[in-house]
Amino acid sequence: MLLLGIMTGLGPATVDMYLPALPALAVEFDASTAGVQATLTGSLLGMATGQLVIGPLSDTLGRRRPVLVGVSVHVLSSLAMIASPSIEVLLALRVLQGFGAAAGAITAMAIVRDLFTGRGASTMFSRLMLITGIAPVLAPAVGGFLMSVTGWRGIFLVLAGTSLTVVSACAWALPETLAVEARIPARPRVMLGTVGRLLRDRIYMGALLTQALMFSASFSYVSGMSFILQDGFGLAPGEFGFLFSAGTIGMIGMSQVNPVLLRRLSTGGVLVLGLAGVITCGTVMTVLTATGTGGMWGLLLPIWGALACQQLITPNSQSIALSQHGARAGTAAAFLTASMSLAGALAAPLLGVVGATAVSLSVVMLTFYVLSGTATATLIRRSGLRASDDRPGR
């Protein structure tokens, strides 16, 4: 579990450690806010591509080899970024870096589904979130510290060292969990049949849309908060890193409430409870920022509440999506996580277009929360998912 958590945490570290550097990069490369935010979009597009490539490969080749190659790409691209001469070169390298980061997360999800299903899988995903929650807590604070000591290039040096550690740990300790006889042949017809089966599954597609739209809300927050807090409220990079990290404490705590709730409620029931929480917090946040009530805290406190409630959504939507697709867990996880990356890539520059303000962020996040709840209501609940979501499936 510790190793899977480190693998999964590479993606959040890649994104969050970089956030305090965004305003400085805009100045150094004479780039617009939207232009700098495009480097976040690039990393997410790279993650989506990596997930779609590495996920199916892990169903064919096993789990170990794809993750070793993928994370090695992360090491090399992170080192190359140190010498980036322009925002365009940085953007291209961020795409490669995202591709490499995808290997850890997608393989970890497939391994969990190799070994667990139903409530067991949801519990495992929650435990992983406890471990991976350390990355969002530490990464912005580390990034803010590095900005004051080494500048933005030191951030990429640390990321290269982190991914090198992941490669070494996987080479030494990661077992192969997909038996040879369970692997899917690398034939186009077979792979297209697998994709078609996923697209026809209403519950899978409902869980995919629920999680993708939730990630759009999260990434609107991730891409916009550095500008809102530093430019709008006048915080220094270190202060921003501290407050951004503080918001993840509730996320870690709620991720451990999830297994407790699963002892009394179905996976779908806990998912709906989380959706009610984020919509409520999003509504409060929109009202407070629109009226100017509470200033910076009128934005931060409801956002922290919404981010905590999201921890009742992510592990359960993942478990629901993968519950009936054990034989194709790599491909199913690939489409699930790639949809999140693509949704985040589309959301990342949104605030740069409409304006990075507290009010616009609140409205955008609430909109995505409502759309996510709609996906659950129209596809998952109407497909009859109740206690049956805990039965194992192949």
N, C-alpha and C positions, 0 to 999 in steps of 0.2 A: 504493500500500500504506500509506503514511503517513496519507493522508486517511481510508482505511477503518479504520485502527487508531484514529484519533481519534474517528471516529463510533461505533465499537464500545465504546471506553473511556468514553463518556458514562454508560452504565448503571452500570458498577462505581463510577465516581466518585460518582454520585448516591447509591449505597447506602453505600459505605465511608467517605466523608468525614463522613458523618452519625453514624457509630457512636460516637465519643467523647462525643457529646452526649446519648446515651440516658439515663444516670443523672441528668444535670442537668435534662433535660426532665421526668422523673418527679417531681423535687422542685418545679420551677417551676409545673407544671400540676396538682400534687397527684394524679398518676396512678399506677396500679399498674404493675408490671413488664410484665405482659401487655398493659396498655393502651398503653404506650409502644411495645412490640414490634409492636402492631397497626399503627403507622404504617409499619413496614417491610412488613407484609402489604399495606397499602394501596398502597404504591409498586409492589409486585410484581403486584397485581391490575390496576393501571393499565398496567403493562408488558404483561401478558397481553392485555388489551383492545386496546392499541395495536398489538401484533403481529398480532392476528387481523384488525384493520381495515386497517392499513397494508400488511401483506404482500400480501393479494389486490389491494389498490388498486395496488400497484407492478407487479403482473402486467398490470393494465389500463391504467394511466396512464403507465407507465415508472418509473424509479427516482428521478429528480430531484425532481419536485414533491411526492410524499408526504414525503420526508425534510425538505424545507425547511419545510413546514407543521408537521410533527410536532415538530421540534426548536424551532420558534418557540413552541409551547405550553409546552415545558420552560422557556424563558426567562421567560415571563410568570408561570407558576405559581411558579417559584423566587423571583421578586421579591415576589409576593404573600405568600409564607410569612414574610417578614420582619416583617409586621404581624399575624401570627396571634395572636388573643386567647385561644385555648383549644386543647386537644389535639384536639377534634373538628374544628375548622377546619383545623388542621394536617394531620389525617388526610385530609380531603377534598382538600386541595391536593397532598398526596403522591400521591394517585391520579392527578391531572392531570399531575404531574411525571413519574410513571412512564410514563404514556401517551406523553409527549413523548420520553423517553429511549429508548423502544422503536423509534422511527423510525430512529435511527442504526444500531442493531445489526441489525435485520431487513433493512434495505436493503443493508448491507455484505455480509451472508451471501448475498443474492440476486445481488449483483454478482459475488461470487466464483464462484458456480455458473454465471452467464452466461458466464464466461471459462474455467473449469477444471472437471475432473472427476477421480475416482479419486485416485491418489497426488498428482497436481498440486493438487487441491482440498485434500487433507489437509495438504500442505506449505504452501499459502497460509494455511490456517487457523492453522497453527503459527506462521508468520511474523507473522500478525496478533496472536497471543497474546503475542509478544515485545513488540510495541508497546503493546497494551492492558494488559500486565502492569505497565506503569509506573503506571497508575491505582490499582490496589490497593496498590502500594508507597508512592506519594506521598499518596494521599487520606487515610488515617487519620492520618498524621503531620501533614498540613496541617490536618485537622480538630482534632487535639489542640492544635496551635499556636493556631489561631483561637479555640478555647474559652478559652484563657488570656489572649487579647488582646481579642477582640471579643464573646465569648459565642457561643451557637449561631446567632444571626441572621447573623453574619458568614459562616458556612458557606454559607448559602443565597445570599448576595450573590456569593460566589466561584463557586458553581454556576451562577448566572445569567450571569456573565461567561464561564464556560467554554462553556455552550451557545450563547451569542451568537457566540463564536468559531467553533464548529462550523457554525452557519448561514452565517456569512460565508464560511468556507472552502468549503463545499459550493456556495454560489451562484457562487463564483469559479472553482473548479477541478474540480468533480465532473462527469465526462462521462456521457452517457446510454448505457448498455450494452445496453438492451433495444430491439431494432429494432421499428418499428411493426407490421410483418407478423407478429411473434412474440407480440404481446400477446393476452391472453385477453379476449374480449368480456365486458362487464359485464352478462351475462344470468344470472338466477338458476339456470336449468336447467344452463347450462354450468358455473357455479361449484359447484353441488351435485355434478355429475359429477366435477369435479376433487377435491372433498373425499372422495367415495366411493372414488375410485381410491386415494387415499392411505390410507384406513382399511383397505382390503383388502390392502395390501402388508405382508406379515408382517415383512419386513426393515426397512421404514420404521418400523413400529410398535415393533419390537424396539429399534431405535436410539433412538426417541423415549422409550420407557420407561427404557432404560439411562441416558440423559442426564438425564431428569427426576428419577429417583431419586438420581442422583449430585448433582444440584443441591440436592435436599432435604437431603442430608448437609452440603453446603457452607453452606447457609443456616442450618442449625441452629448451625453454628460461628459464622457471621457475627452472628446475632441474640443468641447467648448469651455470646460471649467477653468483651464489654465488662463485663457483670455479673460473670462468673466472675473475671476478672482484677482489676477495680477493687473490687468489693464482697467477693469471696472471698479474694483474695490481697493486697488493699490497695494496688494500683498507682494512681498518679495518671493523669489523662487523657493527658498527654504520654507517659508510660511505656507505657501501653497502646497508643497509636498507634505507638510505635517497635516494640514486639514484634509487633503485628499486621502491620505493614509488613515486618518481617524474615521472616515466614513466606512472603511472596510471592517471595522471591529464588529459592528452590528451584523454585517454579512456573515462573518465567521460564526458568531453566536447563533444566528438563525439557521445556518446550515446544520447545526447540531440539534436544533429543535425539530427539524424535519423527521429524523428517525423516531423520535418520541411520538410525534403525531401519527406516524405510520402504524404504530401499534394499535391505534383506535380507528383510524380512517383509512379508506382505500387510497391508492396512489392518485387517482383522479380527484378524489375529494380534497386532498391536501393541495393539489394543483389549483383547484377553484378557490380555495381559501387564500392562497398566495395572490391570485389575480385580483380578488376583492381588496386585498391590502394595498397593492400597488396603485390601483385606480383611486382608492380613497386618498392615499398620500399625494398622488399626482394632482388631484382636485384641490386639496388644501394648499399645495405649493403654488398652483396657478393663481388662486385667490390672493394669497399673501404677497406674491411678487407683483401682481397687477395693481394692488392697492398700496404697495410700498411698505407693508407692515413687517416689522422685524429686521429690515435691512438685509444684510448678508445672511443672518441666521434664519430669516424667513424663507430663504432659499435652501440653505444647507440642511436644516433639521428635517424637513419633509423629504428631501432627496435621500438622506441617510435612511429614513424609514422605508422608502420605496425600494432602495437597494437591498435592505435586509429582507423584505418580503419576497424579492425576486429569488431568494435562496430556497423558497418553497416551490418555485416554479421550475427552475432549471433542472435539478436532478430528477424530478418526477416526469417532466416532459421527455427527458432522455430515456428514462426507463420505459415509459409508455411507447415511445417510438421504436425501441429496439426489442420489445417484449416478444414479438412474433417473428423476429428475423435473426435468430441465432446463427443459422447456417450462412448468412450473408452479413454478419455484424460489421465487417470492415466497410463494405459498400454502403450499408445503411447509415453507419456513423459518419461516413464521408459526406453524404448528401445532407445529413443533419447539421454537421458543423460547417460545411461549405455555405449552406444557406445563411447561417449566422454571420459568417465573414462577409458575404456579399451584401447582406442587409446592413452591416456595420459600415462597409465601404460606401454605400449610398448615403448613409446618415452622417458620416464624418464631415463632409464639406457643407452640410445643410445649414448649420449655424453661421458659417462664413458667408453664405449667400443672403440669408434673411437678417443677419446681425446677431452677434454673440452677446446677448443680453440675458438677464435673469428671467425676464418675462417670456422671451422667445424660447428659451430652453425649457421652461415649464410647460408651455403650450405644446411644443414638439414631443416632449416625453409623455405627456398625458394622452396625446393622440395615438402614439404607438401602444401605450398600455391598453387603451380601449380597443384598438384593432386586434391586439393579442388576445384579449378576452373574447372578442367576437369569433376568432378562429377556434378557440376551445368550445364555445357554445354551439357553433354551427357544424363542426366536423367531428370533434371528439365526443361530446355529450350526446349528440344526435345519433351517433353510431352505436349507442347502447353500452358504452364503457362504464362499468360500475366495479363490482368486486372482481369481475372477470379479467381485469387488467393485470391481475397477479398470477394468472396461470402461465406456465412455461410454454414457449412455442419455438418452433424451428423455422 
